[in-house]
């Protein structure tokens, strides 16, 4: 019996060819308009999209632990992240960097697709060089040593009121990040791809001189 999600299932590659606005339109049409993560979470490299199946991490600030313990727990988190996943971290902290260069190198080596945290990041120039796609809220040079520990792996987390489970899907680009529940990933992906095909028809019609009202009434998309 399978107990772990399959992370390299193709949906991430398909969704990365789409864009967040189209994903939002489909989710809204399905009665899920509130799957958007906080707009303060932004990409380090806005030219690249990120999509894939999620592995969740949570943590908390703790000034009682020593540097060795915090780094040991942090490296355990890196070790547990599955290849092919998108790691989403709710650090419950807004003072530290929850991603840095060596951690990004580790994720790239493991085949992690990307990382999104409701927290901070440092070593950003070097992270760009690693190629890891990272979304975060703020920059700071302050790291986790002696200050922060992970406390949950694979358990549900909440960001901006959105409940996120391991096995759900992230689609993120420069316009924002959305969560797609695992149960509807195929339906959403198929519908988003159809939206893009329809938009291409509308675009072609507009470029051929069709009135925008007529183009909308024909294709019911704009």
C-alpha positions in Angstrom: 0.0 0.0 0.0 1.4 3.4 -1.0 1.8 5.8 1.9 4.0 8.5 0.4 2.9 10.9 -2.4 4.5 10.4 -5.8 6.2 13.7 -6.4 7.4 13.4 -10.0 4.0 12.9 -11.5 4.1 15.3 -14.4 1.6 17.9 -13.0 4.4 20.3 -12.0 5.9 20.3 -15.5 2.4 20.9 -17.0 1.5 23.7 -14.7 4.8 25.5 -15.1 3.8 26.0 -18.7 0.7 27.8 -17.6 0.4 31.0 -15.5 -1.2 31.8 -12.1 -4.0 34.0 -13.4 -5.4 31.1 -15.5 -5.1 28.7 -12.5 -6.9 31.3 -10.3 -9.7 31.6 -12.9 -10.2 27.9 -12.9 -10.2 27.6 -9.1 -12.6 30.4 -8.9 -15.0 28.8 -11.4 -14.9 25.6 -9.2 -15.9 27.6 -6.1 -12.3 27.9 -4.6 -11.4 31.6 -5.0 -9.4 31.8 -1.8 -6.4 29.5 -2.6 -4.0 32.4 -3.0 -1.0 32.7 -0.6 -0.2 36.1 0.8 0.9 38.6 -1.8 4.0 39.5 0.3 5.5 36.1 -0.6 7.5 36.8 -3.7 9.9 35.0 -6.0 13.7 35.5 -5.8 13.8 35.1 -9.6 10.5 36.4 -11.0 11.3 35.1 -14.5 10.8 31.5 -13.5 7.6 29.7 -12.5 7.4 26.9 -9.9 4.8 24.1 -9.6 4.7 20.7 -8.1 3.6 18.5 -5.3 4.1 19.9 -1.8 6.0 18.6 1.2 5.3 20.7 4.3 7.6 21.8 7.1 6.8 23.9 10.1 9.0 25.4 12.9 9.3 27.9 15.7 11.7 30.3 17.3 13.6 28.8 20.2 16.4 30.8 22.0 17.0 28.0 24.5 18.7 25.6 22.1 22.4 25.8 21.3 23.9 26.3 17.8 24.7 22.7 17.3 21.2 21.5 18.1 19.6 24.1 15.7 21.9 23.2 12.9 21.4 19.4 13.5 17.7 19.8 13.4 17.9 22.0 10.3 20.0 19.5 8.4 17.5 16.8 9.4 14.9 18.9 7.7 17.0 19.1 4.5 17.5 15.3 4.7 13.8 14.6 4.9 12.7 16.7 1.9 11.7 14.3 -0.9 13.3 14.7 -4.3 10.8 16.0 -6.8 8.8 17.9 -4.2 8.2 21.6 -3.6 9.0 22.3 0.0 6.6 24.7 1.8 7.8 26.0 5.2 5.7 27.8 7.8 8.4 29.0 10.2 6.0 31.0 12.5 8.8 33.6 12.7 9.5 36.9 10.9 13.0 37.7 12.2 15.3 35.1 10.5 16.4 33.7 7.2 14.9 30.3 6.6 16.9 29.5 3.5 20.5 30.1 2.6 23.1 29.0 0.0 24.2 25.6 1.4 20.6 24.6 2.0 19.7 25.6 -1.6 22.7 23.6 -2.9 21.4 20.6 -0.9 17.9 20.8 -2.3 19.2 21.1 -5.9 21.4 18.1 -5.4 18.4 16.1 -4.0 16.2 17.1 -6.9 13.8 19.3 -4.9 11.9 21.5 -7.4 11.7 24.6 -5.2 11.1 26.1 -1.8 8.5 28.6 -0.5 8.5 29.9 3.0 6.4 32.4 4.9 9.6 33.9 6.2 13.1 35.1 5.3 16.0 34.3 3.0 19.7 35.2 2.8 22.7 34.5 0.5 20.3 35.4 -2.3 22.9 36.1 -4.9 24.4 32.7 -4.4 21.0 31.0 -4.3 20.3 32.4 -7.7 23.5 30.8 -8.9 22.4 27.4 -7.6 19.2 27.6 -9.7 16.9 26.7 -6.8 13.5 28.5 -7.3 12.7 30.2 -4.0 9.7 32.3 -2.8 9.9 34.2 0.5 8.8 37.4 2.3 11.9 39.3 3.2 15.7 39.5 3.2 17.9 39.3 6.3 21.5 38.1 7.0 20.4 36.6 10.4 20.4 32.8 10.3 18.7 30.1 12.4 21.7 29.2 14.6 20.6 29.2 18.2 17.3 30.7 17.3 14.9 28.4 15.4 14.1 24.7 15.0 11.8 22.8 12.7 9.0 21.0 14.5 6.8 19.4 11.9 7.2 17.4 8.7 4.4 16.5 6.4 1.7 17.9 8.7 -0.9 20.5 7.6 0.3 24.1 7.7 -1.5 27.4 7.2 -0.3 30.5 5.2 -2.5 33.5 5.0 -5.6 31.5 5.9 -4.9 28.8 3.3 -4.6 25.3 4.7 -1.8 23.4 2.9 -1.3 19.6 3.2 1.6 17.4 2.0 0.4 16.1 -1.3 -1.4 19.3 -2.4 0.1 21.3 -5.3 1.7 24.7 -5.6 1.6 26.9 -8.7 3.6 30.1 -8.4 4.9 32.8 -10.7 5.7 36.5 -10.6 2.0 37.3 -10.1 1.5 35.1 -7.0 1.3 31.6 -5.5 -1.8 29.3 -5.3 -2.5 26.0 -3.7 -4.4 23.3 -5.6 -5.9 20.5 -3.4 -4.6 17.1 -4.3 -8.1 15.7 -5.0 -8.7 18.0 -7.9 -5.2 18.4 -9.5 -6.1 16.5 -12.7 -9.3 18.4 -13.2 -7.7 21.8 -12.6 -4.7 21.1 -14.8 -6.9 19.9 -17.7 -9.1 23.0 -17.4 -6.2 25.4 -17.2 -4.7 23.9 -20.3 -8.1 24.3 -22.0 -8.2 28.0 -20.8 -4.8 28.6 -22.5 -6.0 27.1 -25.8 -9.1 29.2 -25.7 -7.1 32.3 -24.9 -4.9 31.6 -27.9 -8.1 31.6 -30.1 -9.2 34.9 -28.6 -5.8 36.4 -29.2 -5.7 35.2 -32.8 -9.2 36.7 -33.4 -8.2 40.1 -31.9 -5.0 40.2 -34.0 -7.1 39.5 -37.1 -9.3 42.5 -36.3 -12.3 40.9 -34.7 -14.1 43.2 -32.3 -13.3 42.3 -28.6 -17.0 42.0 -27.8 -17.6 39.5 -30.7 -14.4 37.6 -29.7 -15.6 37.3 -26.1 -19.2 36.3 -27.0 -17.8 33.6 -29.3 -15.2 32.1 -27.0 -16.6 33.2 -23.5 -13.1 34.1 -22.4 -11.1 37.3 -22.2 
